[in-house]
Amino acid sequence: MDMNQYMEMFLEESREHLQTLNRCLLNLENDPSDLTILDEIFRSAHTIKGMSATMGFTAIAELTHEMENILDLLRKAELRATHEIIDILFKGVDTLEQLIDNISNNNSDISSVDIKSLISQIKSLAQKSDISITNKEENYHELLSATSLQLNDTETKVIQAANNQ
């Protein structure tokens, strides 16, 4: 299959999704409690990832995949939309724009854009989420052992389910 015939469509749709990402991240930055916007951000990142993987642009697919991981943690409320997280997501969008511009300018060597340090930063955010979850579980078990209440199995399961959410 000749991918050149799809290049213009890829570039156009990628730019549209990048605009959506920028707009939605600005909205999230202005109101971090509005988590409904995360679905639209996630969809745009997911679409860019799929299109870039199909076109063979693995650096773009890899970066958007890592961004998706953070967005998913935000959607699950395992991370909060802090300024640090939003700033890193903006850096991700800026880097994606740079990669797309390189492709558009017939510079197919997009490996000249360093994404490794950004991906490391994104992964470290995900690891903070793992630490946070572990701390929540430890606090939950400490709370249960510190109380003098006797809970039956059903009550314990309800509390565990609520804690997981």
C-alpha positions as CSV (number, residue, x, y, z in Angstrom):
1,M,0.0,0.0,0.0
2,D,1.3,3.4,-0.9
3,M,1.2,5.5,2.2
4,N,2.0,8.7,0.4
5,Q,-1.6,9.0,-0.8
6,Y,-2.6,9.1,2.9
7,M,0.0,11.5,4.1
8,E,-2.0,14.7,3.5
9,M,-5.0,13.2,5.4
10,F,-2.7,12.2,8.2
11,L,-1.2,15.6,8.5
12,E,-4.5,17.4,8.3
13,E,-6.2,15.2,10.9
14,S,-3.2,15.2,13.2
15,R,-3.3,19.0,13.2
16,E,-7.0,19.1,14.0
17,H,-6.5,16.7,16.9
18,L,-3.5,18.7,18.2
19,Q,-5.7,21.8,18.2
20,T,-8.3,19.9,20.2
21,L,-5.6,18.7,22.6
22,N,-4.4,22.3,23.1
23,R,-7.9,23.7,23.6
24,C,-9.0,21.0,26.0
25,L,-5.8,21.1,28.0
26,L,-6.3,24.9,28.4
27,N,-9.8,24.2,29.7
28,L,-8.5,21.6,32.1
29,E,-5.8,24.0,33.3
30,N,-8.5,26.6,34.0
31,D,-10.7,24.1,35.8
32,P,-8.8,21.0,36.9
33,S,-11.9,19.7,38.6
34,D,-13.8,19.3,35.3
35,L,-12.7,15.8,34.5
36,T,-15.3,15.3,31.7
37,I,-12.9,17.1,29.3
38,L,-10.5,14.2,29.8
39,D,-12.5,11.9,27.5
40,E,-12.1,14.3,24.6
41,I,-8.4,14.7,25.3
42,F,-8.0,11.0,25.5
43,R,-9.9,10.4,22.2
44,S,-7.7,12.9,20.4
45,A,-4.5,11.4,21.7
46,H,-5.7,7.9,20.9
47,T,-6.6,8.9,17.4
48,I,-3.1,10.5,16.8
49,K,-1.5,7.3,18.2
50,G,-3.4,5.0,15.9
51,M,-2.9,7.1,12.8
52,S,0.8,7.6,13.4
53,A,1.3,3.9,14.1
54,T,-0.5,3.1,10.9
55,M,1.7,5.5,9.0
56,G,4.9,4.1,10.6
57,F,5.7,7.0,12.8
58,T,6.6,5.1,15.9
59,A,8.0,8.0,17.8
60,I,4.7,9.8,17.6
61,A,2.8,6.6,18.5
62,E,5.1,6.0,21.5
63,L,4.8,9.5,22.9
64,T,1.0,9.6,22.5
65,H,0.8,6.1,24.1
66,E,2.6,7.4,27.2
67,M,0.4,10.5,27.3
68,E,-2.6,8.2,27.1
69,N,-1.4,6.3,30.2
70,I,-1.4,9.5,32.2
71,L,-4.7,10.6,30.8
72,D,-6.2,7.2,31.8
73,L,-4.9,7.6,35.3
74,L,-6.5,11.0,35.5
75,R,-9.8,9.6,34.2
76,K,-9.7,6.9,36.9
77,A,-8.9,9.5,39.5
78,E,-5.6,7.8,40.3
79,L,-3.8,11.0,39.6
80,R,-5.0,14.6,40.0
81,A,-4.8,17.2,37.2
82,T,-2.0,19.2,38.8
83,H,-0.1,22.0,37.1
84,E,2.9,19.7,36.8
85,I,0.9,17.1,35.0
86,I,-0.8,19.6,32.7
87,D,2.5,21.2,31.9
88,I,4.0,17.9,30.9
89,L,1.0,17.1,28.7
90,F,1.4,20.5,27.1
91,K,5.1,19.7,26.4
92,G,3.9,16.4,24.9
93,V,1.5,18.3,22.6
94,D,4.3,20.8,21.6
95,T,6.6,17.9,20.8
96,L,3.9,16.2,18.8
97,E,3.4,19.4,16.8
98,Q,7.2,19.6,16.2
99,L,7.2,16.0,15.0
100,I,4.2,16.6,12.7
101,D,5.8,19.7,11.3
102,N,9.0,17.8,10.5
103,I,6.9,15.2,8.6
104,S,5.0,18.0,6.8
105,N,8.3,19.7,5.8
106,N,9.4,16.4,4.1
107,N,11.8,15.8,6.9
108,S,11.0,12.2,7.5
109,D,13.8,11.9,10.0
110,I,11.7,12.7,13.0
111,S,14.2,11.0,15.2
112,S,16.1,14.3,15.4
113,V,13.4,15.4,18.0
114,D,14.3,14.0,21.4
115,I,11.3,12.4,23.0
116,K,13.2,10.1,25.5
117,S,13.5,12.7,28.3
118,L,9.8,13.7,27.9
119,I,8.7,10.0,28.0
120,S,10.8,9.5,31.1
121,Q,9.0,12.5,32.8
122,I,5.6,11.1,31.8
123,K,6.5,7.6,33.1
124,S,7.7,9.1,36.4
125,L,4.2,10.7,36.8
126,A,2.7,7.2,36.4
127,Q,5.0,5.8,39.0
128,K,3.9,8.5,41.4
129,S,0.4,7.2,40.9
130,D,1.5,3.7,41.8
131,I,3.1,5.1,45.0
132,S,-0.1,7.0,45.8
133,I,-2.2,3.9,45.4
134,T,0.1,1.9,47.7
135,N,-0.1,4.6,50.3
136,K,-3.9,4.7,50.1
137,E,-4.0,0.9,50.6
138,E,-1.7,1.1,53.6
139,N,-3.7,4.0,55.1
140,Y,-6.9,2.0,54.6
141,H,-5.5,-1.1,56.4
142,E,-4.1,1.1,59.2
143,L,-7.5,2.7,59.6
144,L,-9.3,-0.7,59.7
145,S,-6.9,-2.1,62.3
146,A,-7.1,1.1,64.4
147,T,-10.8,1.1,64.7
148,S,-12.7,-0.9,67.3
149,L,-15.6,-1.5,65.0
150,Q,-16.4,-5.1,64.1
151,L,-17.3,-5.2,60.4
152,N,-18.9,-8.2,58.7
153,D,-17.7,-9.4,55.3
154,T,-20.2,-7.4,53.3
155,E,-19.4,-4.1,55.1
156,T,-15.7,-4.8,54.6
157,K,-16.2,-5.4,50.8
158,V,-18.2,-2.2,50.5
159,I,-15.5,-0.2,52.1
160,Q,-12.8,-1.8,50.0
161,A,-14.8,-1.1,46.8
162,A,-15.3,2.5,47.8
163,N,-11.6,2.8,48.6
164,N,-10.6,1.4,45.2
165,Q,-12.8,3.9,43.5
